[in-house]
């Protein structure tokens, strides 16, 4: 059974930091591209950061320079370190795992963790 379990969200003041974690199980984690998405109220879900199976990374412009995505294949976990948080970073953050080859596409989602940036 595939599971993605996010943790680390919460309430933080502007300028603060958080580290989100996503623990994966039920699939071969090291083969999957892992991403963080976020969805703010009234907005569509949007990519925040992505780390490939070979640890290449890319970031949304909104978080570039303030966030770092990383993975620990031994722990089947992906992280998102977010610094200098702004109120506009407030959203539900979702972990995503994706695998594609010519025979199949796997696309898994976690349940989300709330991040609220407010004074």
C-alpha positions as CSV (number, residue, x, y, z in Angstrom):
1,X,0.0,0.0,0.0
2,X,1.4,3.3,-1.1
3,X,1.6,6.0,1.6
4,X,3.0,9.5,1.6
5,X,2.8,11.1,5.0
6,X,3.7,14.8,5.4
7,X,4.7,16.4,8.6
8,X,6.3,19.6,9.9
9,X,3.7,22.1,9.0
10,X,2.3,24.7,11.5
11,X,2.1,28.3,12.4
12,X,5.2,30.4,11.9
13,X,5.9,34.1,12.0
14,X,7.0,36.0,8.9
15,X,10.7,35.6,8.4
16,X,10.7,32.3,10.2
17,X,11.6,28.8,8.9
18,X,10.0,25.4,8.7
19,X,11.2,22.0,7.5
20,X,8.5,19.8,5.9
21,X,9.1,16.0,5.7
22,X,7.3,13.4,3.6
23,X,7.8,9.8,4.6
24,X,7.1,7.4,1.8
25,X,6.3,3.7,1.8
26,X,4.9,1.1,-0.5
27,X,7.0,1.8,-3.6
28,X,10.7,2.0,-4.6
29,X,11.3,5.5,-3.4
30,X,14.7,5.9,-5.1
31,X,13.2,5.4,-8.5
32,X,10.7,8.2,-8.1
33,X,10.8,11.9,-8.7
34,X,9.5,13.7,-5.6
35,X,7.9,17.1,-5.5
36,X,6.2,19.5,-3.1
37,X,3.1,21.3,-4.2
38,X,1.0,23.8,-2.4
39,X,-2.6,25.1,-2.6
40,X,-3.7,28.3,-1.0
41,X,-7.4,29.0,-0.5
42,X,-9.2,29.8,-3.7
43,X,-6.1,29.0,-5.8
44,X,-5.0,26.0,-7.9
45,X,-2.4,23.6,-6.6
46,X,1.0,24.7,-7.8
47,X,4.5,23.2,-7.9
48,X,6.9,24.4,-5.2
49,X,9.9,22.3,-5.7
50,X,11.0,19.0,-7.4
51,X,13.8,16.6,-6.9
52,X,14.4,13.9,-9.5
53,X,15.5,10.4,-8.9
54,X,19.0,11.5,-9.7
55,X,18.7,14.5,-7.3
56,X,18.4,17.2,-9.8
57,X,16.2,20.0,-8.5
58,X,14.0,22.8,-9.6
59,X,12.0,25.5,-7.8
60,X,9.1,27.8,-8.4
61,X,10.2,31.4,-8.8
62,X,8.2,32.3,-5.7
63,X,10.4,30.2,-3.4
64,X,13.7,30.2,-5.3
65,X,16.5,31.2,-3.0
66,X,14.4,30.6,0.1
67,X,13.7,26.9,-0.1
68,X,15.7,23.7,-0.4
69,X,14.3,20.3,-1.4
70,X,16.3,17.2,-0.5
71,X,15.9,13.5,-0.3
72,X,17.2,10.7,1.8
73,X,16.8,7.5,-0.1
74,X,17.9,5.4,2.9
75,X,15.0,6.8,4.9
76,X,12.5,7.0,2.0
77,X,11.9,10.7,2.9
78,X,11.9,13.9,1.1
79,X,12.3,17.3,2.8
80,X,11.5,20.9,2.1
81,X,13.4,23.5,4.1
82,X,11.7,26.9,3.8
83,X,13.3,30.0,5.1
84,X,12.3,33.7,5.2
85,X,8.7,32.7,5.1
86,X,6.1,35.2,3.9
87,X,2.4,35.4,4.5
88,X,1.9,34.4,0.9
89,X,3.5,31.1,1.6
90,X,0.4,30.1,3.6
91,X,-1.1,27.0,2.0
92,X,-1.6,23.3,2.3
93,X,1.6,21.6,1.2
94,X,1.4,18.3,-0.6
95,X,4.0,15.7,-1.2
96,X,3.9,14.0,-4.7
97,X,5.8,11.0,-6.0
98,X,5.9,10.4,-9.7
99,X,7.4,7.6,-11.9
100,X,7.1,7.4,-15.7
101,X,8.4,5.0,-18.3
102,X,7.0,3.9,-21.6
103,X,4.7,1.3,-19.9
104,X,3.2,3.2,-17.0
105,X,2.8,6.4,-15.1
106,X,2.6,6.4,-11.3
107,X,1.4,9.5,-9.5
108,X,0.9,9.5,-5.7
109,X,-0.2,12.2,-3.3
110,X,0.0,12.7,0.4
111,X,-2.8,14.2,2.5
112,X,-1.2,17.6,2.9
113,X,0.1,19.6,5.8
114,X,-1.0,23.1,6.6
115,X,1.6,25.9,6.7
116,X,0.4,29.2,8.1
117,X,2.6,32.3,8.1
118,X,1.2,35.0,10.3
119,X,2.2,37.3,13.1
